Amino acid sequence: MNISIAVVIFLLTVFASISLNGIMRNIAKNNRWLIDIPDKNRKFHLTPTPVTGGIAIQIAMLTGFLALFFLADFTIQSEIRNLQLTSNTINDGDFHKKSLKLENSDQNEIFDLLISETQSNNESDFEVQLQGSDEVVEIKMLENGVFRVNNNGDFSDYVIQNGNVVSLAGDVSESYKFSGSKPFQINKFVILFIIFGLLLQAFTLVDDAWGINPKIRITFQVLLNLLFCLASGIYVNDIGFGIGNENIQLGFLGIPFTVFCVTGIINAFNMIDGINGLCASMVISALIGFIIITGLDVVNYAFVIAFGGIFGFLVYNLGVVGEKRRVFLGDNGSSFLGFFVAWACIYLSSAENNFFNPVTALWLVFIPFLDCINVILQRMRLGKKLFSPDRNHLHHLLMQREINPLTVLSYIFLISLFFVFIGISLDYFGISASISLLLFLISGSIYLYFTQRLSE
């Protein structure tokens, strides 16, 4: 990941989020739509407040994603380019945008190349175009690593030596070097995540506006995540631990297991959204964990974009621009952010990426997950419906001790970060998944005991 590009994308997304939150807030206010009305029972805010934070964050994130096409190197994988493919024997391969630096140029120029691959009879041909130019250069790979370039009938051969593209004619002036950054991968999972995220956003906007029965909401989430699993092919198969030297493989059971996990995390983030900034801060703590554990991999562009979108939202949500301009996430925001974190955990821990063990994901969502478990257990003990609102969440219990909301937010955020760092440390130092899970269960039990004592 290029740090300079990441900073620019972060600032762009922050600006987009601040602007969009302001615009969406005004639209909601003027049309008296998507407004959360205080009821002095569960909703203690002083004035009617727009719940447009989620849609503003998502549009801001899409803005940051589109900026990647202009600022960063990227690869559109062949699985995307071939979606409309017929029975042709010629397939489109990957499409690349790649920065190229002319090493011996006095101007030290950097060019953006657009590289289109075509696959036929197990061979790959390439068409290379300088961005902004209509001229196309054809490249065919010969034997012994030689590339033959056809520039309007003018043929020349090149090889790659020490990372440089060098002409076999011996002309030193034609030595080039690609930028060292790995391209951002735009694959089927990324495209499907955007599509299904928008579907979830649309559904929960309706829920915020008119209200939807909880059973219908859960059914929709289950079907959405099931279709996502089937369409993307990404789901939990290896749970990271097992008996002896063999990890437990879920096989076809991995799909319902994944659907259950993602649906649970979506609702965990939705349920914890009880005070200003809390749900967003839980996402931020998970994003910090993602960024640390993946290092400078280009996948972090996605987390930088999410960070920027949430940061812009918090400017309004925490009252930085004034109490009267507050904006809430709404179900549309908390559900989407839970969807984002859950699928990021599954994608990064999958066999294809293997950034961390699946058990580590539990540490990244420690507070939302355990808070949800605690509330469900309390409702079952009291004979209440699972989706009936109450004040047994950790933030409610702390505020009942006359701790102000901002201090409660700080406490819970720091506790969440603490457990995130425990999880990624165990993963980094190669501690087995079985021990990590055991420590998680012990920590979770202590958490549940602590919250039980707080509620007494």
C-alpha positions, 0 to 999 in steps of 0.5 A, spaced: 500 500 500 502 506 498 502 511 504 501 517 500 495 515 496 492 512 502 492 519 506 489 522 500 484 517 499 482 517 507 482 525 506 477 525 500 473 520 504 473 524 510 471 530 506 465 526 502 462 523 508 462 530 512 459 533 506 454 527 505 452 527 512 450 534 512 446 534 505 443 527 507 441 530 514 438 537 511 434 532 506 431 528 512 430 534 516 426 538 510 422 532 508 421 530 516 423 523 514 428 518 517 427 522 523 428 518 530 424 521 535 425 521 543 421 518 547 424 518 554 423 511 555 429 508 551 431 514 546 433 520 551 436 525 546 433 531 546 431 533 539 428 529 533 435 527 530 436 524 522 438 517 522 442 518 515 449 516 517 449 510 514 447 511 507 452 517 508 458 513 510 456 508 504 456 513 499 462 516 502 466 509 501 463 508 494 466 515 493 473 513 496 473 506 492 472 510 485 478 514 487 482 508 487 481 508 479 485 514 479 490 514 484 492 507 485 494 501 481 489 496 480 487 489 477 480 487 475 480 480 475 478 476 469 472 473 473 469 480 473 471 481 465 468 474 463 461 475 467 458 476 460 462 471 456 459 467 451 461 460 448 467 464 445 474 460 446 477 467 447 477 469 454 479 476 457 484 476 462 486 481 468 486 488 466 491 492 470 492 499 471 500 500 472 504 506 474 511 506 470 517 510 471 522 512 466 528 511 469 533 515 465 529 520 463 531 527 465 524 529 467 523 522 472 516 521 469 511 516 471 506 514 466 500 510 467 499 504 463 492 500 461 494 493 460 488 488 457 490 481 457 486 476 452 487 468 453 487 464 447 489 456 447 493 457 454 497 463 451 496 470 453 497 476 449 497 483 452 494 490 449 498 496 452 495 503 452 498 509 455 492 513 459 490 519 455 493 516 448 489 512 443 495 508 441 495 501 443 501 497 443 500 489 442 505 484 446 506 477 446 510 473 450 515 468 447 520 463 449 525 464 455 521 470 458 522 474 452 516 479 450 515 481 443 512 488 442 508 490 436 507 498 435 504 499 429 508 494 425 515 496 429 517 490 432 522 490 438 524 485 444 524 486 451 526 482 457 525 483 465 532 484 468 532 485 476 525 488 476 527 493 470 524 492 463 530 492 458 530 492 451 534 487 447 537 492 442 541 494 448 539 501 448 539 503 455 535 509 455 529 504 454 530 501 461 523 502 465 521 500 472 514 499 475 512 502 481 513 497 487 506 498 490 502 491 489 495 493 485 489 493 489 485 487 487 478 488 484 475 481 484 468 478 484 468 478 492 469 486 492 463 487 486 458 482 490 460 486 497 458 493 494 452 490 491 449 486 497 451 492 501 447 496 497 441 491 498 442 491 505 442 499 506 436 499 502 432 494 506 434 497 512 432 504 510 425 502 509 426 499 516 428 506 519 423 509 515 417 505 517 419 499 521 419 492 519 417 486 523 424 483 526 422 476 524 422 479 517 428 483 518 432 477 520 429 472 514 432 478 509 439 478 512 439 470 512 437 470 505 442 476 503 448 472 506 446 466 503 446 468 496 452 472 498 456 466 500 453 462 494 455 467 489 462 469 492 464 462 494 467 465 500 465 462 506 468 459 513 470 452 511 476 451 516 475 453 523 482 454 525 483 448 530 481 441 530 483 434 533 491 433 533 494 436 527 488 436 523 483 442 523 476 441 523 473 442 516 466 444 515 465 442 508 458 444 505 456 446 513 460 452 512 455 455 508 450 455 514 455 456 519 457 463 515 450 465 514 449 464 522 455 468 524 454 474 519 447 475 521 449 474 528 454 480 527 450 484 523 445 484 529 450 485 535 453 491 532 446 494 531 444 492 538 450 495 541 448 502 537 445 505 544 450 511 545 453 516 540 459 514 537 459 507 540 457 502 534 462 506 530 468 506 535 467 498 535 468 498 528 474 503 528 477 498 533 476 492 528 479 496 523 485 498 527 486 490 528 485 489 520 490 494 518 495 492 524 495 484 522 495 485 514 501 490 514 501 494 508 497 490 504 493 493 499 487 490 502 488 496 507 485 501 502 478 498 503 479 499 511 482 506 510 476 508 506 471 505 511 475 509 516 474 516 513 467 514 512 466 513 519 470 519 521 466 524 517 460 521 520 463 522 527 464 529 526 456 530 526 454 524 531 459 526 537 456 534 536 463 537 533 459 541 529 454 543 534 448 539 538 443 541 533 446 538 527 447 531 530 446 525 526 445 518 528 447 511 524 440 508 524 439 501 523 441 502 516 448 504 518 449 499 524 447 494 520 451 495 514 457 496 518 456 490 522 456 487 515 462 490 513 466 487 519 463 480 519 465 479 511 472 482 512 473 477 518 471 472 513 475 474 507 481 475 510 481 469 514 479 465 508 484 460 505 485 464 499 488 470 503 490 467 510 491 473 513 489 471 520 486 465 524 478 464 524 479 464 531 482 471 531 476 474 528 472 473 535 477 478 538 476 483 533 469 483 535 469 482 542 465 487 545 459 487 540 459 479 540 459 478 548 454 484 549 449 481 544 450 474 548 449 477 554 443 481 552 440 475 549 441 470 555 438 476 560 432 476 556 431 468 556 432 468 563 427 473 564 422 470 559 422 476 554 422 476 547 429 476 544 428 482 540 424 486 545 428 492 547 431 493 554 437 497 558 441 491 559 447 493 554 454 494 557 453 502 556 446 502 559 449 499 565 455 503 566 451 509 565 446 507 571 452 508 575 452 515 573 458 515 568 457 520 563 456 517 556 462 520 553 466 517 558 462 510 557 464 511 550 471 512 552 472 506 557 468 501 552 473 503 546 479 502 550 476 495 552 475 493 545 482 495 543 485 491 549 482 485 546 483 486 539 490 487 541 490 481 545 487 477 539 492 479 534 498 478 538 496 471 539 496 470 532 502 474 530 506 470 535 503 463 533 499 461 539 495 455 537 488 457 535 485 452 540 489 456 546 486 463 543 479 460 543 480 457 550 483 464 552 477 468 549 472 463 552 475 465 559 475 472 557 468 472 555 466 468 561 469 474 566 466 479 561 459 476 562 460 475 570 462 482 570 456 485 566 451 480 571 454 484 577 453 491 574 446 489 573 445 487 580 
